[in-house]
Amino acid sequence: MTPQRPAPVRPPDEAIIWLDYTTGQGLDPAGQAISPIIAGRRKTPTLFDLLETARYARATRIMLCGNLPTGSAWLLPTQAQIAKGTDPTPGWTDVGHYLDTPPRGRFRHTDTQHRITVTTTAEWFGDRTLTPIEAEFAYKTLTRVIAHAIDRPDWGLMRSPSATGLNIWKQRFDGVRDFLMEPIDPDIGHLIQSTEPQHRFEHYVTGPGLCSCGDCVALITNTDEDMPGFAYADGRFMYHGVTRGLTGSAPATMLTATQAQELFDRDQYHPARYKIRYTISDWWDHIGFFPIKLEGAGRGWHWPNRPGFTGETWINSMELRAARLDSDWNIEILEGIAFTKKSNVIEPFANAIASMLNGLDTGLARGAIGPGSHAAASSAIKHMFRVTIGSFSRRSRTTTRFAPSFEQVAPNAVGRVQPAPNGGFVYQVPSKGRPDDAETFHPEIAALVWGAARTRVLRDPRPRKSTALYGALQIEPSQLIGIQGDAIYTTHIQPWTLPEARGGADDGANGRIRLKGYLPGPIKPPQTIDVRQQLSNSAEQAGWEG
């Protein structure tokens, strides 16, 4: 494939109208107060009213604020409207929605062809409840900080956090002399996509929350005995914290078993993926090392830990290296994928993110922004980084359509046709390819970051070059309740999760696992993940300093 320099583009200019979802009150694109245009005798606006309000304000995007709707049903007709054949947005055509979380609606006015995208503040700011004034200020603060960090003062944001992040990733290579990025072979890319999980989600307590495969063995088996407490530790901006020193990207080369074994024997640190067959040692009494894909659509992954279990899977070189250091499992390399050991292709983007966060901290210290705007913009920048990493391994682009009846589903529908929340059906059709697809389709980058984060959860090296190790593998198995991403739940506070000033290993750096909260016992072991999450929320609210 032909190497190419990633080509950023100037974000399109958008006229955003900020409207409260419940009242329709808000700010127009010029920042002036605006009231909704409500048809008929209604007192509260409908989606149609919000679209008309935005059209007359010449807006191209509605950003809904306040108490936001849950799910995506608010973008679709109700059961009564479907039954009566009533159009909920007369004069407007649905041109394809995104109905995942958070949802995004796309409409075109039938007569004027004016297009409006309907999004919510959740797209950038998560579950924060923001008024239109607060949301506009936080968004503009975010825009200024990002533009300054990438030295593009006249640039705005792209139409989503992931699109903004990918564009910044490309822009960061503008000043790198002779940097060329080769597209990854599609077959290898799709192989990585299908064999690389993002997080590990595990529950180690006997009960309904435990994986039912029979090969995931509980570490806490006596649910009648109370726990002495519940401790919740979590990684600090983990994906960002593991980027330093990461190398490995396209072009990629498939390796035979012999070639793959020779590569690992010669250089265990060479960026690569290995397909392995492994058997867990008979004496093993801790958590599993390697992910195995569960059978059946949508069932996800698990990490078997039963002594004697044999399985096959693909893993990153760092995960294989960690397993060799921490166990004597029988591991056979079956084949591999070797990546090019070129300069770090994610660290320039990570450095730009650090510059953005530093800019926010400076603005807060100077009093230019308040704590609320600082928190909102800071979480938005971190969210942008995380979803950008995931976007390197995106699936094929699709557009969501709605049909009142199954017979009206388009013939080019792909995947499952599913019932809509209010009735009717939603389905996907292929989206038109974009010229930058090959530039940003790099599952190997996402796999590299995800694998580094998973490994850090298992083996967290103490700062300042200490030989001591920390992480889930250093925890007494009978104290492990579960792992969710880079969050670790235990029955006791693990001393290494405390700040250095309190004798722990948390030096404040990104990527460090630190204690977030603790609940003193006696506490019943959580047999389900829902109960565990409730304990986690309570622990975080309680803190641990006391």
PyMOL commands that set and color helices and strands:
alter all, ss='L'
color gray80, all
select helices_A, chain A and resi 47-56+73-75+79-84+122-125+132-149+161-171+186-195+238-241+257-266+317-326+347-366+371-391+406-408+437-440+443-458+472-474+477-479+495-497+500-502+529-542
alter helices_A, ss='H'
color red, helices_A
select strands_A, chain A and resi 16-20+26-27+33-34+61-65+92-94+105-109+115-120+201-203+227-235+249-255+272-279+292-293+301-302+310-316+330-340+398-403+414-419+425-430+460-461+469-470+480-484+487-490+513-523
alter strands_A, ss='S'
color yellow, strands_A
deselect
rebuild
show_as cartoon
